[in-house]
Amino acid sequence: MTNEMPAHVAVAQRKIGKFLKRSRPGLGEPIVELRDENGRIPALEITWESSGNDDWAITALNQRTLDKRMIDSTIVECRVFFAEREDCYLPGVVSALQTLLPPEKAAERKPLKDRVSQVVRGSRIGASGPVFYSGRLEMDNGLGPGQLLGSDLIAMDYIYGAALHEDDERLARLDNVQPESQLKAVMYHFNDLLHVVANVRAQIENDLTKGYFELPRMR
């Protein structure tokens, strides 16, 4: 008789352990710091002033200026959560959590799995669709005539075409998008990614605290 742990359980524990290390507080901090009190990142800041008698006037319109190095460093820091072969790939982490939980608790984590799949599917972020569109109306942006580029595609083109690799097809599409719009696309979709990373971490910590599963002591 042996007490050897089943291989799939050991794999699941390793994934959860690695995820907890990589998702520590401070992850993606440059982007997180841009959020408002509702966790969203405003596209535009508008300043209003009263001139009396219930009259209000716009006195300033401010758009955020994004730093390319900040965005690039966040991509490098967070790529493990959306790269399919990584242990910290978010859909895989949720599946690992379900493997370690009692069956009834694993079934209760389906809403979390569904939420993650709205943000990460395959090796792409923004599975639920674009936040905005960009490109040049008078030309083919790389999808066919008359089609603008969605921010979800722009973000992935920037990540895999400019930040991590130099994919000629992706770089050609980025030629049709202003540099600031490229960075904004990554910022908005990474904000969603960082939210679901925090959601998954909170659920894992909750389940550990309540004793639904255990992890071997991590070094």
Residue pairs with C-beta under 8 A, 6 or more apart in sequence:
8 99
9 99
9 100
11 96
12 95
12 96
12 97
12 99
12 100
13 96
13 100
13 215
13 216
14 87
15 87
15 88
15 92
15 93
15 96
16 93
16 96
16 97
16 100
16 204
16 215
17 215
17 216
17 218
18 87
18 88
19 87
19 88
19 93
19 200
19 201
19 204
20 201
20 204
20 218
21 218
22 80
22 81
22 88
23 81
23 88
23 197
23 198
23 200
23 201
27 77
27 78
27 194
27 197
28 74
28 77
28 78
28 190
28 193
28 194
28 197
30 67
30 70
30 71
30 73
30 74
31 41
31 70
31 74
31 187
31 190
31 191
31 194
32 191
32 194
34 41
34 64
34 187
34 191
35 41
35 191
36 42
39 191
39 195
40 191
41 64
41 187
41 188
41 191
42 64
43 63
43 184
44 61
44 62
44 63
45 60
45 61
45 62
45 63
45 64
46 58
46 60
46 61
46 62
47 58
47 59
47 60
47 61
47 62
48 56
48 57
48 58
48 59
49 56
49 57
49 59
50 56
51 57
65 180
66 180
66 183
66 184
66 187
68 179
68 183
71 163
71 183
71 186
71 187
72 163
74 186
74 190
75 159
75 163
75 164
75 186
75 190
76 163
76 164
78 190
78 193
78 194
78 197
79 86
79 159
79 164
80 86
80 87
80 88
80 89
81 88
81 89
81 90
81 120
81 193
81 197
82 89
82 90
82 120
82 123
82 124
82 125
82 193
83 89
83 123
84 92
84 122
84 123
89 120
90 116
90 119
90 120
90 193
90 196
90 197
90 200
91 113
91 116
91 117
91 120
91 121
93 200
94 109
94 112
94 113
94 116
94 200
95 113
97 106
97 109
97 200
97 203
97 204
97 207
97 213
98 106
98 109
98 113
99 106
100 212
100 213
101 109
101 207
101 212
101 213
102 212
105 207
105 212
109 203
112 199
112 200
112 203
115 196
115 199
116 196
116 199
116 200
117 127
118 127
118 128
119 125
119 126
119 127
119 128
119 189
119 192
119 193
119 195
119 196
120 127
120 193
120 196
121 127
124 152
124 156
125 152
125 155
125 156
125 159
125 189
125 190
125 192
125 193
126 150
126 151
126 152
126 153
126 155
126 156
126 189
126 192
127 152
129 150
129 152
130 150
130 151
130 152
130 153
131 151
131 152
131 185
131 188
131 189
132 150
132 151
132 181
132 184
132 185
132 188
133 148
133 149
133 150
133 151
134 148
134 149
134 151
134 154
134 176
134 177
134 178
134 181
134 185
135 141
135 147
135 148
135 149
135 176
135 177
136 176
137 146
137 148
139 176
140 147
141 147
141 148
141 149
141 173
141 176
142 149
142 169
142 172
142 173
142 176
143 149
143 173
149 157
149 173
149 176
149 177
151 181
151 184
151 185
151 188
151 189
152 185
152 189
153 173
154 173
154 174
154 177
154 181
154 182
154 185
155 185
155 186
155 188
155 189
155 190
156 170
157 167
157 170
157 171
157 173
157 174
157 182
158 170
158 174
158 182
158 183
158 185
158 186
159 186
160 167
160 170
161 167
161 169
161 170
161 171
161 173
161 174
162 170
162 171
162 174
162 182
174 182
177 185
207 213
208 214
208 215
